[in-house]
Amino acid sequence: MPGSLPARFSIMKASDVIKCYAAGERNFCGANLRGQSFKGQDLSGADFSGTDIRSANFAGATLCGTNFSSAKAGLRKRWAIGLVFLSWVLAGISGGFSGYVGVLAALIFSSDIANVVVGWVSLIALVVVLTVIAIKGIVPFEGAISIAFTVAVAVAVAVAVAGAVEGAFAFAFAVAVTGAGAFAVAIAGSVAVAVAVAVAIAVAGKIAGTVAVAVAVAGAVASAGKIAGAVTLAVAVAVTDALVYTYVGWRALKGDPREVWLRSIAIAFAAIGGTNLRNADLSNATFIRATLKSTDLRRAVLNRTNWYQSKQLERARVKGTILLHPRVRELAVTHRGAGQSYKGIDLRGAHLVGADLSDADLTEADISNATLEGAGLERANLTKTQAVGANFHQTQLTGACLEAWNIDSTTQLDGAICEYIYLLHNQKERRPNSGHFALGEFAKLFETVLDTIDLIFRNGLNWNAFVTSFQQVQVENEGVELSIQSIENKGDGVVVVRVKAPPDINKDRIHSDLYRNYDVALQALERKYQSRLDAKEQEIAIYRQQHADMKEIVGLLASKPINVITNTINRLPNPSQAVPPGIKELLTQLQNAVTTDADLSDEDKAEALEQVQALAEAGKNPTDGAMKKLAKRSMRTLRGIADELSTAATLVESVGTLLPVLSKLFGL
């Protein structure tokens, strides 16, 4: 706690802190470290709670586990005064521009008709610009300028046709100045307000400059007897102009999405000379109740860094960190996210101990290595959430949807508090089916999941496309041992395929490769059927639905899984030099022909694969009489299946070329 530090530590130089740290001292609580440089130093585990670190430099330092609770970061007074002066200068310049813009509008009181026209159109153009900026922000300002110039050209042409050519050019020039002046006012004035340490000072400076210029010039351009009106209008327009840009600057400072770029500029200015934590390693560091405005945190390592109840974090530079997203920043500070959407948001390494995320949508979010210990995730949607290395100890997960979430052995599920969960969204596939998990059952449920890859198909499963994808992934991953553990028809077109994979395999890559290859194969098949069915989408949908009949697929896998056939073929001896190719290679080609032939019905495909399996068994002892009979019968059946197909079918060609060679190898 502040005040516990010995008096010799109350005001310290960086060199003294480093020496004390090297000697084993870790408590620097309440020290005055303003303006000190710790660049590149290792101060892990030190206690800097309650310290004054304004304008201190920790760039590139290692601060793992360091405690900055209640520390005061930001600018020293000399830097703050400099920024106030800068904002005053910008505000004054902006006010001067506003005054000139107001004077252009005051030309409506001139005795010269050309000036009157210029005044009215300038006023209209200015109203358009200010309205767009007030509603849409400065980014769409180009649209307002385009409108202003369009009006300028139109009126200039009209004046030229009337014979007043000089008036036309004067008018066009005046409106151009209106647009350019408005743009300069927008940038200078808005930045002035956003950067200002004391906003009231900036506003005062801007309005002072505005009124001074407007009063001085309006009287000069107005005709006798109309000076009061001209001055009044010039001041009114100029002050309105100034207030609009003051409002824009304030809006940017509050984080309005319309002024993101302006806010970035303002924060960058305000952080000049502030506390520098750029590129520092702040893993497991604590900033509870710390003041962090004008702090540079760009590209700092923020793995499980605690920002709970920190102040003015929204005014820190956080580019290159998860804090760049406003919702992440707010959640990190308040720990209140119940019912909020964090869909697809990067929350890697976030410190969310005890956070309320009940009913939150974390679909496809990345919470890898995040600390959610003691957090409330009741009924939260964790569909396809990346949760590798996340800590769920004592986390409330009752009623959460965990469809296709990604976890591994580093995900801490022990101690999670959970009565039941859902494996599919919309509260489907409840686990347990009834009742509640007993102590430790929830973690055990997902121990088996860690060895499998779950593939969820919501529009049915095209067996041909899946087989092609399954085999392609094995080839791409150099023969990795994959096997289909189960296929479940969940109804409503939802099919879940669980593929067992080795524990040391990159499951994320296999998961994405299976989906990618499936989509490619499915598109190829649909193009083929689309051509055959005259590109009728309705018939394609019927075709896909027919191939989603899981009775035949489950029956096929239950009797003769593809991996069983493949394993049997792989155990056959390699071809001898005397008779290339061998039975092993020929059966592999035949198997591929059967599994990829889109002309085969599921029933015929199952029968053909059974005959390939029989040939593989016979190939183990091709000279045995019984094996020869088995091979002969299987080849006869395959020829019968091929005879029912069109001559363009893949299997017809393969049967015609491969079976004669196989017959010779079996001595038939």
C-alpha positions in Angstrom: 0.0 0.0 0.0 1.1 3.6 -0.7 3.0 4.9 2.3 4.7 1.6 3.3 7.8 2.5 1.3 10.8 3.8 3.3 11.4 7.5 3.0 14.6 6.9 1.0 12.4 5.5 -1.8 9.9 8.4 -2.0 11.8 10.1 -4.8 14.0 7.7 -6.8 16.2 7.8 -9.9 15.9 4.9 -12.3 19.5 3.8 -11.5 18.7 3.5 -7.8 15.6 1.4 -8.6 17.6 -0.9 -10.8 20.3 -1.3 -8.1 17.8 -2.0 -5.4 15.9 -4.5 -7.6 19.2 -6.3 -8.4 19.8 -6.5 -4.6 16.5 -8.2 -4.1 14.3 -5.3 -3.3 10.8 -5.6 -4.9 8.7 -3.1 -3.0 8.8 0.4 -4.6 5.3 1.2 -3.6 4.4 4.9 -3.7 7.7 6.0 -5.2 8.0 9.1 -7.4 9.4 7.9 -10.7 8.3 10.8 -12.9 10.4 11.1 -16.1 12.7 8.2 -15.2 13.9 5.7 -17.9 13.7 2.0 -17.4 14.0 1.2 -21.1 14.8 -2.5 -21.8 15.2 -3.3 -18.1 13.9 -6.5 -16.4 11.7 -5.5 -13.4 9.5 -8.6 -13.3 7.6 -9.1 -10.1 8.3 -5.6 -8.7 5.7 -3.7 -6.8 5.1 -0.3 -8.3 1.6 0.1 -6.8 0.7 3.7 -6.1 3.8 5.1 -7.9 3.9 8.2 -10.0 5.2 7.0 -13.4 4.1 10.0 -15.5 6.4 10.5 -18.5 8.4 7.4 -17.3 10.0 5.3 -20.1 9.5 1.5 -19.9 9.8 0.9 -23.6 10.8 -2.7 -24.3 11.1 -3.6 -20.6 10.2 -7.0 -19.1 7.5 -6.4 -16.5 6.0 -9.8 -16.1 3.9 -10.0 -13.0 4.7 -6.4 -12.1 2.1 -4.6 -9.9 1.1 -1.1 -11.1 -2.1 -1.0 -9.1 -3.3 2.6 -8.5 -0.2 3.9 -10.3 -0.5 7.3 -12.0 0.6 7.3 -15.7 0.4 10.0 -18.3 2.0 13.4 -18.7 4.2 15.4 -16.4 3.0 19.0 -15.9 5.5 20.5 -18.3 4.2 18.3 -21.1 0.6 19.0 -20.2 1.1 22.7 -20.3 2.7 22.4 -23.7 -0.3 20.5 -25.1 -2.6 23.1 -23.6 -0.6 25.8 -25.4 -0.7 23.8 -28.7 -4.4 23.3 -28.4 -4.8 27.1 -27.8 -2.8 27.9 -30.9 -4.8 25.4 -33.0 -8.0 26.8 -31.7 -7.0 30.4 -32.4 -6.1 29.5 -36.0 -9.3 27.6 -36.4 -11.2 30.5 -35.0 -9.7 32.8 -37.5 -10.7 30.6 -40.4 -14.2 30.4 -39.0 -14.3 34.2 -38.9 -13.4 34.5 -42.6 -16.0 31.8 -43.5 -18.6 33.9 -41.6 -17.5 37.0 -43.5 -18.2 35.3 -46.8 -21.8 34.7 -45.7 -22.1 38.4 -44.6 -21.6 39.5 -48.2 -25.4 39.2 -48.6 -25.5 42.7 -47.0 -23.2 44.1 -49.7 -24.5 46.8 -52.2 -22.8 44.8 -55.0 -25.3 42.3 -56.5 -22.5 39.9 -57.4 -21.3 39.9 -53.8 -24.8 39.3 -52.6 -25.1 36.2 -54.8 -21.7 35.0 -53.6 -22.8 35.6 -50.0 -26.1 33.6 -50.3 -24.5 30.7 -52.1 -21.5 30.6 -49.7 -24.0 30.5 -46.8 -25.9 27.6 -48.4 -22.7 25.8 -49.1 -21.5 26.3 -45.6 -24.8 25.0 -44.2 -24.5 21.9 -46.3 -20.9 21.3 -45.1 -21.7 21.9 -41.4 -24.8 19.7 -41.6 -22.9 16.8 -43.1 -20.0 17.1 -40.7 -22.4 17.3 -37.7 -24.3 14.2 -38.7 -21.8 12.0 -40.5 -18.5 13.3 -39.3 -15.5 14.7 -41.1 -14.7 11.6 -43.1 -17.7 12.1 -45.5 -16.7 15.8 -45.8 -15.6 15.3 -49.4 -19.3 14.7 -50.3 -20.3 18.0 -48.8 -17.5 19.8 -50.6 -18.6 18.1 -53.9 -22.2 19.5 -53.3 -20.8 22.9 -52.6 -18.7 23.0 -55.7 -21.6 21.7 -57.8 -23.7 24.6 -56.7 -20.8 27.0 -57.3 -20.3 25.8 -60.9 -24.1 25.9 -61.6 -24.5 29.5 -60.3 -21.2 30.6 -62.0 -22.5 29.4 -65.3 -25.7 31.3 -64.8 -23.9 34.5 -63.9 -21.7 34.0 -67.0 -24.7 33.6 -69.3 -26.0 36.9 -67.9 -22.8 38.5 -69.0 -21.2 39.0 -65.6 -18.1 36.9 -66.3 -16.0 38.5 -63.6 -18.7 37.9 -61.1 -18.9 34.3 -62.0 -15.2 33.7 -61.4 -15.4 35.7 -58.1 -18.3 33.6 -57.0 -16.6 30.3 -57.9 -13.5 31.4 -56.0 -15.5 32.4 -53.0 -17.3 29.1 -52.7 -14.0 27.3 -53.1 -12.6 29.3 -50.3 -15.7 28.4 -48.3 -15.1 24.7 -48.8 -11.3 24.9 -48.2 -11.8 27.1 -45.2 -14.4 24.8 -43.7 -12.0 21.8 -44.2 -9.2 23.7 -42.4 -11.5 24.6 -39.6 -12.8 21.1 -39.3 -9.3 19.6 -38.9 -7.7 22.3 -36.8 -10.7 22.9 -34.6 -11.6 19.3 -34.0 -8.0 18.3 -33.2 -7.7 21.3 -30.9 -10.6 20.2 -28.9 -9.7 16.5 -28.8 -6.1 17.1 -27.9 -6.8 19.8 -25.3 -6.1 18.9 -21.7 -8.6 21.6 -20.7 -11.3 21.6 -23.3 -12.9 24.8 -22.0 -9.6 26.6 -22.8 -9.6 25.3 -26.4 -13.2 26.3 -26.9 -12.6 29.8 -25.5 -9.6 30.3 -27.8 -11.5 29.2 -30.8 -14.5 31.4 -30.2 -12.3 34.4 -29.3 -10.5 34.1 -32.6 -13.7 33.6 -34.5 -15.5 36.6 -33.1 -12.4 38.9 -33.5 -12.0 38.2 -37.2 -15.7 38.2 -38.0 -16.3 41.6 -36.3 -13.2 43.2 -37.9 -13.9 42.1 -41.5 -17.7 42.1 -41.7 -17.9 45.8 -41.1 -15.5 46.5 -43.9 -17.4 44.5 -46.5 -20.9 45.7 -45.5 -22.5 48.8 -47.1 -23.5 51.8 -45.0 -26.5 51.2 -42.8 -26.1 47.4 -42.9 -23.0 47.0 -40.8 -24.9 45.8 -37.7 -26.7 43.1 -39.7 -23.5 42.0 -41.4 -21.6 41.8 -38.2 -24.4 39.9 -36.5 -24.7 37.3 -39.3 -20.9 36.9 -39.5 -20.6 36.3 -35.8 -23.6 34.0 -35.8 -22.2 31.9 -38.7 -18.7 31.9 -37.3 -19.7 30.9 -33.8 -22.0 28.2 -35.1 -19.1 27.0 -37.3 -16.8 26.9 -34.2 -19.3 25.1 -32.1 -19.9 22.4 -34.7 -16.2 21.6 -34.8 -15.9 21.8 -31.1 -18.7 19.2 -30.9 -16.9 17.0 -33.5 -13.7 17.1 -31.4 -15.6 16.2 -28.2 -17.4 13.4 -30.1 -14.0 12.0 -31.2 -12.7 12.1 -27.7 -15.6 10.1 -26.5 -14.9 7.3 -29.0 -17.6 8.0 -31.6 -17.0 5.5 -34.5 -17.7 8.4 -37.0 -14.5 10.1 -35.8 -12.1 7.1 -35.3 -9.3 8.6 -37.3 -9.6 12.0 -35.6 -9.6 10.3 -32.2 -6.4 8.4 -33.1 -4.7 11.7 -34.0 -5.8 13.3 -30.8 -4.7 10.4 -28.6 -1.3 10.3 -30.5 -0.8 14.0 -29.8 -1.9 13.6 -26.1 0.5 10.7 -25.6 3.6 12.7 -26.7 5.9 12.7 -23.6 3.5 10.4 -21.7 4.3 7.1 -20.0 6.0 4.8 -22.5 5.2 1.1 -22.3 5.7 0.4 -26.0 6.8 -3.1 -26.7 7.0 -3.9 -23.0 6.2 -7.5 -21.8 3.3 -6.9 -19.4 2.3 -10.6 -19.0 0.4 -11.1 -15.8 1.0 -7.5 -14.8 -1.7 -5.7 -12.8 -3.1 -2.2 -13.4 -6.1 -2.3 -11.1 -7.4 1.3 -10.6 -4.3 2.7 -12.4 -4.7 6.0 -14.3 -3.6 5.4 -17.9 -4.4 8.4 -20.1 -1.6 9.6 -22.4 0.1 6.2 -22.1 1.8 4.4 -25.0 1.0 0.7 -25.0 1.5 0.0 -28.6 2.5 -3.6 -29.4 3.0 -4.4 -25.7 2.6 -8.1 -24.7 -0.6 -8.1 -22.7 -1.0 -11.8 -21.9 -3.4 -12.1 -18.9 -2.7 -8.5 -18.0 -5.2 -7.2 -15.4 -6.9 -3.9 -16.3 -9.8 -4.2 -13.9 -11.2 -0.8 -12.8 -8.3 1.1 -14.5 -9.0 4.7 -15.4 -9.0 6.4 -18.8 -7.6 3.4 -20.7 -9.6 4.6 -23.6 -7.1 7.6 -23.9 -4.1 5.3 -24.2 -2.4 4.3 -27.4 -3.1 0.6 -27.8 -2.4 -0.2 -31.5 -1.2 -3.7 -32.0 -3.0 -5.1 -28.9 -6.5 -6.6 -28.2 -7.4 -3.3 -26.4 -7.8 -1.6 -29.8 -11.4 -2.9 -29.9 -13.6 -0.7 -27.8 -15.7 -3.6 -26.5 -12.6 -5.5 -25.5 -11.3 -2.5 -23.7 -14.6 -1.9 -21.8 -14.9 -5.6 -20.9 -11.3 -5.7 -19.6 -12.0 -2.6 -17.4 -15.5 -3.4 -16.1 -15.7 -7.2 -16.4 -19.4 -6.6 -17.4 -20.3 -8.4 -20.6 -23.6 -10.1 -19.9 -25.7 -10.4 -23.0 -23.2 -8.6 -25.2 -21.9 -9.8 -28.5 -18.2 -10.6 -28.9 -18.6 -12.5 -32.1 -15.3 -13.0 -33.9 -13.5 -10.7 -31.5 -9.9 -11.2 -30.5 -9.7 -11.8 -26.7 -6.5 -13.8 -26.6 -4.8 -13.6 -23.2 -7.6 -11.4 -21.7 -7.7 -11.3 -17.9 -11.4 -11.8 -17.2 -11.3 -13.3 -13.7 -14.8 -13.1 -12.2 -16.2 -11.4 -15.3 -20.0 -11.6 -16.0 -20.4 -13.1 -19.5 -23.7 -14.8 -19.0 -25.8 -15.0 -22.2 -22.9 -13.5 -24.1 -22.3 -14.4 -27.8 -18.6 -15.5 -28.2 -19.2 -17.3 -31.5 -15.9 -17.7 -33.4 -14.2 -15.4 -30.8 -10.6 -16.2 -29.8 -10.2 -16.6 -26.0 -7.0 -18.6 -26.3 -4.8 -18.3 -23.1 -7.4 -16.1 -21.5 -8.1 -16.3 -17.8 -11.8 -16.9 -17.1 -11.3 -18.2 -13.6 -14.5 -17.7 -11.6 -16.2 -16.0 -14.5 -19.9 -16.4 -15.3 -20.5 -18.0 -18.7 -24.0 -19.4 -18.1 -25.9 -19.8 -21.3 -23.1 -18.2 -23.3 -22.6 -19.2 -26.9 -19.1 -20.6 -27.5 -19.8 -22.0 -31.0 -16.5 -22.4 -32.8 -14.7 -20.4 -30.1 -10.9 -20.8 -30.0 -10.2 -21.8 -26.3 -6.7 -23.4 -26.5 -4.9 -22.7 -23.2 -7.9 -20.9 -21.6 -8.4 -21.2 -17.9 -12.0 -22.2 -16.9 -11.3 -23.1 -13.2 -14.4 -22.3 -11.2 -16.0 -20.9 -14.3 -19.8 -21.2 -14.4 -20.6 -22.9 -17.7 -24.1 -24.3 -17.1 -26.3 -24.1 -20.2 -23.4 -22.9 -22.4 -23.3 -24.0 -26.1 -20.0 -25.6 -26.9 -20.6 -26.5 -30.5 -17.3 -27.2 -32.4 -15.3 -25.1 -29.9 -11.6 -25.7 -30.1 -9.7 -26.9 -27.0 -6.7 -29.0 -26.3 -4.8 -30.5 -23.4 -3.7 -27.0 -22.3 -7.3 -25.9 -21.8 -8.0 -26.0 -18.0 -11.4 -27.5 -17.5 -10.8 -29.1 -14.1 -12.9 -27.4 -11.4 -15.4 -25.8 -13.9 -18.8 -25.5 -12.4 -21.3 -27.0 -14.9 -24.7 -28.8 -14.5 -25.3 -29.3 -18.2 -24.2 -28.0 -21.6 -25.3 -28.1 -25.2 -23.3 -29.5 -28.1 -25.3 -27.8 -30.8 -26.8 -24.3 -30.8 -30.4 -23.5 -30.2 -30.2 -25.7 -27.1 -29.8 -29.0 -29.0 -27.8 -32.1 -27.9 -28.0 -31.6 -24.2 -25.3 -33.3 -22.1 -26.1 -35.1 -20.0 -29.3 -36.0 -21.8 -31.1 -35.7 -18.4 -30.2 -34.7 -14.9 -26.9 -33.0 -14.1 -23.2 -33.7 -14.4 -21.7 -35.3 -11.3 -18.5 -33.9 -9.9 -15.7 -34.0 -12.5 -17.9 -35.5 -15.2 -17.9 -32.3 -17.3 -14.1 -32.4 -17.7 -14.1 -36.1 -18.4 -16.7 -35.6 -21.2 -14.2 -33.5 -23.1 -11.2 -35.7 -22.5 -12.4 -37.9 -25.3 -13.2 -34.9 -27.5 -9.5 -33.9 -27.4 -8.6 -37.0 -29.5 -11.3 -36.4 -32.1 -12.1 -33.8 -34.7 -15.8 -32.9 -34.9 -17.1 -31.9 -38.3 -20.7 -30.5 -38.4 -22.6 -30.4 -41.6 -25.8 -28.5 -41.5 -27.2 -29.2 -45.0 -26.7 -32.9 -45.0 -23.6 -34.9 -45.8 -22.6 -35.7 -49.4 -20.8 -39.0 -49.0 -18.9 -38.9 -52.3 -17.5 -35.4 -51.4 -16.6 -36.5 -47.9 -14.7 -39.6 -49.0 -12.8 -37.5 -51.5 -11.9 -35.0 -48.8 -11.0 -37.7 -46.3 -8.6 -39.3 -48.7 -7.1 -36.0 -50.0 -6.3 -34.9 -46.4 -4.5 -38.2 -45.7 -2.4 -37.7 -48.9 -1.7 -34.0 -48.1 -0.6 -34.9 -44.5 1.8 -37.7 -45.6 -0.5 -40.6 -44.7 -1.5 -39.4 -41.2 -3.6 -42.1 -39.5 -7.2 -40.8 -39.5 -10.3 -43.0 -38.9 -14.0 -42.2 -38.7 -15.1 -42.8 -35.2 -18.8 -42.1 -35.7 -21.4 -40.4 -37.9 -24.5 -39.1 -36.2 -27.7 -37.8 -37.9 -29.0 -35.1 -35.6 -32.1 -34.4 -37.6 -33.0 -31.2 -39.6 -30.2 -31.9 -42.0 -27.5 -31.7 -39.2 -24.8 -34.4 -39.5 -21.9 -34.8 -37.1 -18.8 -36.7 -38.2 -16.2 -37.5 -35.6 -12.7 -38.3 -36.9 -10.1 -39.8 -34.6 -6.6 -38.4 -35.0 -3.3 -39.0 -33.4 -2.8 -36.9 -30.2 0.3 -35.0 -31.5 -1.3 -34.0 -34.8 -2.3 -30.4 -35.6 -6.1 -30.8 -35.3 -6.8 -27.2 -36.3 -5.1 -27.8 -39.7 -6.8 -31.2 -40.2 -10.2 -29.7 -39.3 -9.9 -26.8 -41.8 -8.4 -29.1 -44.5 -11.3 -31.5 -44.2 -13.8 -28.7 -44.6 -11.9 -27.1 -47.4 -11.4 -30.3 -49.4 -15.1 -31.2 -48.8 -16.3 -27.9 -50.2 -14.0 -28.3 -53.3 -15.2 -31.8 -53.9 -18.8 -30.8 -53.3 -18.6 -28.0 -55.8 -17.1 -30.2 -58.4 -19.8 -32.8 -58.0 -22.5 -30.1 -58.1 -21.1 -28.7 -61.3 -21.2 -32.2 -62.8 -24.8 -32.7 -61.7 -25.7 -29.2 -62.6 -24.7 -29.8 -66.2 -26.5 -33.1 -66.2 -29.7 -31.7 -64.8 -29.6 -28.6 -67.0 -28.5 -26.3 -64.2 -31.7 -26.7 -62.2 -31.0 -25.7 -58.7 -34.1 -27.4 -57.4 -32.9 -30.7 -58.7 -29.5 -30.1 -57.3 -31.0 -29.5 -53.8 -33.0 -32.8 -54.2 -29.8 -34.6 -55.2 -28.0 -33.2 -52.1 -30.8 -34.2 -49.8 -30.9 -37.7 -51.2 -27.2 -38.1 -50.4 -27.8 -37.0 -46.9 -29.6 -40.3 -46.1 -27.6 -41.4 -43.1 -29.0 -44.9 -42.9 -27.0 -46.1 -45.9 -23.9 -44.2 -44.8 -24.0 -45.4 -41.2 -24.7 -48.9 -42.5 -21.8 -48.7 -44.9 -19.3 -47.5 -42.3 -20.5 -50.0 -39.7 -19.8 -52.9 -42.0 -16.8 -51.9 -44.1 -15.2 -48.6 -43.2 -12.9 -47.1 -45.7 -9.9 -47.1 -43.4 -10.4 -50.8 -42.9 -10.1 -51.4 -46.7 -7.2 -49.1 -46.9 -5.3 -50.7 -44.1 -5.9 -54.2 -45.6 -4.5 -53.0 -49.0 -1.5 -51.3 -47.3 -0.6 -54.6 -45.7 -0.2 -56.3 -49.1 3.4 -56.9 -50.3 4.9 -54.4 -52.7 5.1 -55.6 -56.4 8.0 -57.8 -57.4 10.3 -56.6 -60.2 9.0 -59.4 -62.3 5.3 -58.4 -62.2 4.8 -54.6 -61.9 2.4 -53.3 -60.9 1.3 -55.5 -58.0 -2.1 -56.3 -56.5 -1.6 -53.6 -53.9 -1.3 -50.8 -56.4 -4.1 -52.1 -58.6 -6.5 -52.4 -55.7 -5.7 -48.9 -54.5 -6.6 -47.6 -57.9 -9.8 -49.6 -58.0 -10.8 -48.4 -54.5 -10.3 -44.7 -55.6 -12.4 -45.4 -58.7 -15.3 -46.7 -56.6 -15.2 -44.0 -54.0 -15.0 -41.1 -56.5 -17.5 -42.4 -59.0 -20.6 -40.1 -58.8 -22.6 -42.4 -61.0 -22.7 -45.1 -58.3 -25.6 -45.2 -55.9 -24.8 -45.6 -52.3 -26.0 -49.2 -52.3 -23.9 -50.1 -55.3 -20.9 -48.2 -53.9 -21.2 -50.2 -50.6 -21.3 -53.4 -52.6 -18.4 -52.5 -54.8 -16.3 -51.5 -51.8 -17.1 -54.9 -50.2 -15.8 -56.6 -53.3 -12.6 -54.6 -53.2 -12.2 -55.6 -49.6 -12.6 -59.3 -50.6 -10.0 -58.9 -53.3 -7.6 -57.3 -50.7 -8.2 -60.3 -48.4 -7.5 -62.7 -51.3 -4.4 -60.8 -52.2 -2.8 -61.9 -49.0 -2.4 -65.4 -50.5 -3.2 -65.2 -54.2 -2.0 -68.7 -55.0 -4.4 -70.4 -52.5 -7.4 -72.1 -54.2 -10.0 -70.7 -52.0 -8.6 -67.2 -52.4 -8.6 -67.6 -56.1 -12.3 -68.5 -56.0 -13.0 -65.5 -53.8 -11.2 -63.2 -56.2 -13.0 -64.6 -59.2 -16.4 -64.1 -57.6 -15.6 -60.6 -56.5 -14.4 -59.6 -60.0 -17.5 -61.0 -61.5 -19.6 -58.9 -59.1 -17.7 -55.8 -59.9 -18.2 -56.4 -63.7 -21.9 -56.7 -63.0 -22.0 -53.4 -61.2 -20.1 -51.7 -64.0 -22.4 -53.1 -66.7 -25.3 -51.2 -65.1 -23.5 -47.9 -65.5 -23.0 -45.6 -68.5 -19.8 -46.1 -70.5 -18.6 -42.7 -69.3 -18.6 -43.8 -65.6 -15.2 -43.9 -63.9 -15.7 -47.4 -62.6 -16.5 -48.8 -66.1 -13.1 -47.7 -67.4 -11.3 -48.9 -64.2 -12.9 -52.3 -64.3 -12.1 -52.7 -68.0 -8.4 -51.9 -67.5 -7.6 -53.2 -63.9 -9.6 -56.4 -63.7 -7.8 -58.2 -66.6 -4.4 -57.4 -64.9 -5.7 -58.6 -61.5 -7.0 -61.8 -63.1 -3.5 -62.6 -64.4 -1.9 -61.9 -61.0 -4.4 -64.3 -59.3 -3.7 -66.9 -62.0 -7.3 -66.9 -63.3 
